[in-house]
């Protein structure tokens, strides 16, 4: 059974930092592209950051220079370090594991809430 379990969400003040973690089980973690998505109330889910199995990263323009995605294949975990947080970063953050070749498929975590507010 595949599980992606996010942790690290919560309330943080504007300008603060937070680190999200996503622990994966039930998949060969090292061959998946791992990503973080977010969804704010009334908005569509959007890609925040991705890291391929070779370590190549991709970021949404809105988080470039502030967020860093990384992975630890030995621990089957992907991280999202978020710095200089803004109120508009408030959203539910989801972990995604993507197998980007045929048979293409992906898995989602349950998500974790990040609230940026004073």
ZAROTI-255568 format. One record per atom (N, C-alpha, C, O): residue in one letter; x, y, z. Coordinates in steps of 0.2 Angstrom, whole numbers, plus 2048, in hexadecimal, padded with zeros to 3 digits. Layout:
# residues N
aXYZ ...
# end
This chain:
# residues 118
x8047FA800 x800800800 x804806800 x809807804 x80380B7FB x8078117FB x804816800 x7FE817800 x809819803 x80781E808 x80C824807 x812823807 x80982A807 x80D830807 x80B83480D x80583680D x80F835812 x80D839818 x81083F819 x81783F81A x80D845819 x81084B81A x81084D821 x80C84B825 x815851823 x815854829 x81985B829 x81C85C824 x81885F82E x81B86582F x81786B82E x81A87182E x81186A82C x80D87082B x80B874832 x80C871837 x807879831 x80587D837 x805884836 x805886830 x80588883B x80488F83B x80B89383B x80F891840 x80D897837 x81389B837 x8128A2835 x80D8A4832 x8168A6838 x8158AD837 x8188AF830 x81D8AC82E x8168B582D x8198B7827 x8208B8828 x8228BB82D x8248B6823 x82B8B7823 x82F8B1826 x8358B0826 x82B8AC829 x82E8A782D x82F8A1828 x82E8A1822 x83189B82B x833895827 x83088F82A x82D88F830 x82F88A826 x82C884827 x82F87F823 x83088081D x82F879825 x832873821 x82C86E821 x82A86B827 x82A86C81B x82686681B x82A860819 x82F860816 x82785A81B x82A85481A x82584F817 x81F850819 x82784B813 x822846810 x82683F810 x82A83E80C x82383B814 x826834814 x82282F810 x81C82F811 x82682C80C x822827807 x824820809 x82981E80B x81F81C808 x81F814809 x81B811803 x816814801 x81D80B802 x81A8077FD x81C8087F6 x8198057F1 x82180C7F5 x82380E7EE x82B80E7EE x82E80E7F3 x82E80D7E8 x83580D7E7 x8368157E7 x8378177E1 x8378187EC x83781F7ED x83C8227E8 x83B8277E5 x84281F7E7 x8488227E3 x8468237DC x84A8277D9 x8418207D9 x8408207D2 x83A8257D1 x8398267CB x8378287D6 x83282C7D5 x8348347D5 x8388367D9 x8308387D1 x83183F7D2 x82C8417D7 x82683F7D7 x82F8457DC x82B8477E2 x82984E7E1 x82D8527DF x8238507E3 x8218577E3 x81D8597E9 x81A8557EC x81D85F7E9 x8188637EE x8138677EA x81586B7E6 x80D8667EC x80886A7E9 x80486E7EE x80586C7F4 x8008737ED x7FC8767F2 x7F68797EF x7F587A7E9 x7F18797F4 x7EA87B7F2 x7E88807F7 x7E787E7FD x7E68867F5 x7E388B7F9 x7DC88B7F8 x7D98897F3 x7D888D7FD x7D188E7FD x7CE8917F7 x7D18977F5 x7CA88E7F3 x7C78917ED x7CC8917E7 x7CA8947E2 x7D288E7E7 x7D788E7E2 x7D88877E0 x7D78827E4 x7DB8867DA x7DD87F7D7 x7E387D7DB x7E78817DD x7E48777DB x7EB8747DD x7F08767D8 x7EF8767D2 x7F68787DB x7FB87A7D7 x8028777D9 x8038767DF x8068767D4 x80D8737D5 x8118797D9 x81287F7D7 x8148777DE x81987B7E2 x82087A7E0 x82487E7DE x8228737E1 x8298717DF x82986A7DE x8258667E0 x82E8687D9 x82F8617D8 x83685F7D8 x83A8647D7 x8388597D9 x83F8577D9 x83F8507D6 x83B84B7D8 x84284F7D0 x8438497CD x8478447D0 x84A8457D5 x84783E7CD x84B8387D1 x85283A7D0 x8568377D3 x85483E7CB x85B8407CA x85D8467CE x8638497CD x8588497D1 x85984F7D5 x8588567D2 x85985B7D5 x8558567CC x85485C7C8 x84D85F7CC x84985B7CD x84E8657CD x8488697D0 x84486E7CC x8478707C7 x83E86F7CE x83A8737CA x8358777CF x8338747D3 x83587E7CE x8318817D3 x82C8867D0 x82D8887CA x8268877D3 x82288C7D1 x8258937D2 x8298947D6 x8238977CD x82789E7CD x8258A27D4 x82A8A57D6 x8208A07D7 x81E8A47DD x8228A27E3 x8228A57E8 x82689C7E3 x82989A7E8 x83189A7E7 x8358987EB x83389B7E1 x83A89B7DF x83E89F7E4 x83C8A57E5 x84489D7E6 x8488A17EB x8468A17F2 x8498A37F6 x84089E7F3 x83D89E7FA x83D8967FC x83E895802 x83B8927F8 x83988B7FA x83F8877F7 x8428887F1 x8408817FA x84587C7F8 x8438757F9 x8418737FE x8428727F3 x84086B7F4 x8478667F4 x84B8687F1 x8468617F8 x84C85C7F8 x8498557FA x8438557FC x84D8507F9 x84B84A7FA x8518467FE x8578477FD x84F841802 x85483C805 x851835803 x84D832806 x8548327FE x85282C7FB x853826801 x850821801 x858827805 x85982280A x85482280F x85281D812 x850827810 x84B828815 x844828811 x83F829815 x84482880B x83E828807 x83A82E809 x83382E80A x83D834809 x83A83A80B x83C840807 x841840805 x837844806 x83884A802 x836850807 x83184F80B x83A855806 x83985B80A x837861806 x839862800 x834866809 x83386D806 x83587280C x831873811 x83A87580B x83C87A80F x83988180D x83B883807 x835884811 x83288A80F x834890813 x834890819 x837895810 x83A89B813 x8368A1811 x8338A180C x8378A6815 x8348AD813 x82C8AC811 x82A8AE80C x8298A8815 x8228A6814 x81E8AD814 x81F8B1817 x8198AC80F x8148B280E x80D8AF810 x80C8A980F x8088B4811 x8018B2812 x7FF8AE80C x7FA8A980D x8018B0806 x7FE8AC800 x8018A57FF x7FF8A27FB x8058A3804 x80889C804 x803898808 x804892808 x7FE89B80B x7F989780F x7F589280A x7F2894806 x7F688C80C x7F2887808 x7F388080B x7F787F810 x7F087B808 x7F187480A x7F6872805 x7F58727FF x7FB86F808 x80186C804 x801865804 x800861809 x8018627FD x80185B7FC x8088597F9 x80B85C7F5 x8098537FB x80F84F7F8 x80D84B7F3 x8078487F3 x81184A7ED x80F8467E7 x8158427E5 x81B8457E5 x81483C7E4 x8198387E1 x8178367DA x8128337D9 x81B8387D5 x8198377CE x81E8327CB x8248337CB x81B82D7C7 x81F8287C3 x81E82A7BC x8198297B9 x82382E7B9 x8228327B3 x82382E7AD x8248317A7 x8238277AD x8248237A7 x81E81E7A7 x81C81D7AC x81D81B7A1 x8188167A1 x8198107A5 x81F80E7A5 x81580E7A9 x80E8107AA x80E8167AF x80F8167B5 x80C81C7AC x80D8227B0 x8078227B5 x8028207B4 x8098247BB x8058247C1 x8078287C7 x80D82A7C7 x80382A7CB x80682E7D1 x80182D7D7 x7FC82A7D7 x80482F7DD x80182E7E3 x8018357E7 x8058397E6 x7FC8367EB x7FB83C7EF x7FB83A7F6 x7F98357F9 x7FE83F7FA x7FD83F801 x7F6842803 x7F38457FF x7F584280A x7EF84580C x7EF84D80D x7EA85080D x7F584F80E x7F685680E x7F7859815 x7F685681A x7FA85F815 x7FB86281C x7FA86A81B x7FC86D816 x7F786D820 x7F587481F x7FB878821 x7FE877827 x7FC87D81D x80188281F x7FD88981F x7FA88B81A x7FE88C825 x7FA893825 x800898827 x80389782C x80089D823 x8058A3824 x8018A9826 x7FD8AC822 x8018AA82D x7FD8B082F x8018B3836 x8048AF839 x7FF8B9837 x8028BC83D x7FC8BC842 x7FD8BF848 
# end
